[in-house]
Amino acid sequence: MCAHGLCLGNLQTLPNNALACTTASRSSTKHYVRAGAQSDTQTFSSALFPLQRTNVELTAVAVAKTSEIAKLKLKAFRVKGKQYVVVEYNGSFFCFDGICPHAEGLFAFAQVHGKYLYCSYHQAIFDVLTGKPLPGSPTDIPLKRYDVSVEEDVVYAKVPA
């Protein structure tokens, strides 16, 4: 049984080693927990890896003008208290969670060099095309990516509402 009390069923291990509840939660939304977690309790008690819910409604949010992001190669922003970052590479824009999965460093202070996003806290390096950390980074957890569109020189990120 899930120890946190949000779901009514047992845990099931998925092929990617993530854990999933086998029945709907009290909120009637099936949820998943961090890949590699030994139990739902371990994930629930960790501030770094909160439960990731499926079926979350996404909303397009205006982030900035393309020229603003191109200057520094990244733009941090917040929606409903959650941090995000948009990164520019080769004229394309990519949106990720704004907190490093390694040690919760804010990507607002990160640097972009070529196609790599460098976390300034513990030097984790991520490929902006895939969100995956490079070998040797202090984490093996990829960044969560969100869809991005550009309309009339404004960058929009589709993030949870």
C-alpha positions as CSV (number, residue, x, y, z in Angstrom):
1,M,0.0,0.0,0.0
2,C,1.2,3.5,-0.6
3,A,2.4,4.9,2.7
4,H,1.5,8.5,1.9
5,G,-2.2,7.8,1.8
6,L,-2.9,9.4,-1.6
7,C,-3.8,6.2,-3.3
8,L,-5.8,3.2,-2.4
9,G,-3.8,0.5,-4.2
10,N,-0.6,-1.4,-4.3
11,L,2.6,-0.3,-6.0
12,Q,3.7,-1.8,-9.3
13,T,7.2,-1.6,-10.7
14,L,7.3,-0.3,-14.3
15,P,9.9,-1.3,-16.9
16,N,11.9,1.9,-16.3
17,N,12.1,1.0,-12.5
18,A,9.6,3.8,-11.6
19,L,6.8,2.8,-9.2
20,A,3.2,3.4,-10.1
21,C,0.0,2.9,-8.1
22,T,-2.1,0.1,-9.5
23,T,-5.4,1.9,-8.7
24,A,-6.6,5.5,-8.8
25,S,-5.7,7.8,-6.0
26,R,-8.3,9.5,-3.8
27,S,-8.0,12.4,-6.2
28,S,-8.9,9.9,-9.0
29,T,-5.6,10.6,-10.7
30,K,-3.2,7.8,-11.2
31,H,0.3,8.8,-10.0
32,Y,3.9,7.8,-10.4
33,V,6.8,8.1,-8.1
34,R,10.5,8.6,-8.8
35,A,12.4,6.1,-10.9
36,G,14.6,3.9,-8.7
37,A,12.7,4.6,-5.5
38,Q,12.6,1.5,-3.2
39,S,9.2,2.5,-1.9
40,D,6.5,5.1,-2.2
41,T,7.4,6.3,1.4
42,Q,11.0,7.0,0.3
43,T,9.7,9.2,-2.5
44,F,7.0,11.0,-0.5
45,S,9.4,11.9,2.2
46,S,11.9,13.4,-0.2
47,A,11.6,17.1,-0.9
48,L,13.8,16.7,-4.0
49,F,11.4,14.2,-5.7
50,P,7.8,15.0,-5.1
51,L,5.1,12.8,-6.7
52,Q,4.7,13.4,-10.4
53,R,1.1,13.2,-11.3
54,T,-0.2,12.3,-14.7
55,N,-3.1,14.0,-16.5
56,V,-1.9,17.5,-15.4
57,E,-3.5,20.3,-17.5
58,L,-0.9,22.4,-19.3
59,T,-1.2,26.0,-20.2
60,A,0.8,28.1,-22.6
61,V,2.5,30.9,-20.7
62,A,4.2,33.9,-22.3
63,V,7.8,33.9,-21.0
64,A,9.7,36.7,-22.8
65,K,10.5,38.1,-26.2
66,T,13.0,36.0,-28.2
67,S,15.5,38.9,-28.1
68,E,15.5,38.9,-24.2
69,I,16.3,35.2,-24.0
70,A,18.9,35.4,-26.8
71,K,21.0,37.9,-24.8
72,L,21.8,35.6,-21.9
73,K,20.8,32.3,-23.6
74,L,18.3,31.6,-20.7
75,K,15.3,33.0,-18.9
76,A,14.1,31.8,-15.6
77,F,10.4,32.3,-14.7
78,R,7.8,31.1,-12.3
79,V,4.2,29.9,-12.6
80,K,2.1,29.2,-9.5
81,G,5.3,29.1,-7.4
82,K,7.1,26.6,-9.5
83,Q,10.4,27.4,-11.2
84,Y,11.1,26.9,-14.9
85,V,13.8,28.0,-17.3
86,V,13.8,28.6,-21.1
87,V,17.1,28.0,-22.9
88,E,18.0,29.2,-26.4
89,Y,20.3,27.1,-28.6
90,N,20.8,27.7,-32.3
91,G,17.6,29.8,-32.6
92,S,15.5,27.1,-30.9
93,F,14.0,27.3,-27.4
94,F,13.7,24.6,-24.8
95,C,11.9,24.7,-21.5
96,F,12.8,22.7,-18.4
97,D,12.0,22.6,-14.7
98,G,14.0,25.5,-13.1
99,I,15.5,23.4,-10.3
100,C,18.4,21.0,-10.8
101,P,17.4,17.4,-9.9
102,H,20.8,16.9,-8.2
103,A,20.6,19.3,-5.3
104,E,17.8,21.8,-6.0
105,G,20.1,24.4,-7.5
106,L,18.2,27.2,-9.2
107,F,18.8,27.3,-13.0
108,A,18.2,31.0,-12.8
109,F,21.9,31.1,-11.9
110,A,22.9,28.5,-14.5
111,Q,25.0,29.2,-17.6
112,V,24.5,28.1,-21.1
113,H,27.5,27.3,-23.3
114,G,26.6,25.9,-26.8
115,K,24.1,23.2,-26.3
116,Y,24.9,22.6,-22.6
117,L,23.2,23.9,-19.5
118,Y,25.6,24.1,-16.5
119,C,24.1,24.2,-13.0
120,S,26.2,26.7,-11.0
121,Y,25.7,24.8,-7.7
122,H,27.5,21.5,-8.2
123,Q,28.5,21.6,-11.9
124,A,25.8,19.2,-13.3
125,I,25.8,19.5,-17.0
126,F,22.7,18.9,-19.2
127,D,22.3,18.6,-23.0
128,V,19.5,21.1,-23.8
129,L,18.4,19.0,-26.8
130,T,17.6,16.0,-24.7
131,G,17.6,17.2,-21.1
132,K,19.9,14.3,-20.2
133,P,22.9,14.9,-17.9
134,L,26.3,14.3,-19.4
135,P,28.4,11.4,-18.1
136,G,30.4,12.5,-15.1
137,S,27.6,14.9,-13.9
138,P,26.7,14.5,-10.2
139,T,23.2,13.2,-11.3
140,D,21.8,10.8,-13.7
141,I,18.3,12.2,-13.6
142,P,17.2,14.0,-16.8
143,L,15.5,17.3,-16.8
144,K,11.7,17.5,-17.3
145,R,11.0,19.1,-20.7
146,Y,8.0,21.2,-21.6
147,D,6.8,22.2,-25.1
148,V,7.7,25.7,-26.4
149,S,6.3,27.8,-29.2
150,V,7.2,31.2,-30.6
151,E,4.4,33.5,-31.9
152,E,5.1,37.1,-33.0
153,D,8.5,37.2,-31.3
154,V,7.2,36.0,-28.0
155,V,8.3,32.6,-26.5
156,Y,5.5,30.6,-24.9
157,A,6.1,27.5,-22.6
158,K,3.4,25.0,-22.0
159,V,3.6,24.2,-18.3
160,P,1.3,22.9,-15.6
161,A,-1.5,25.3,-14.9
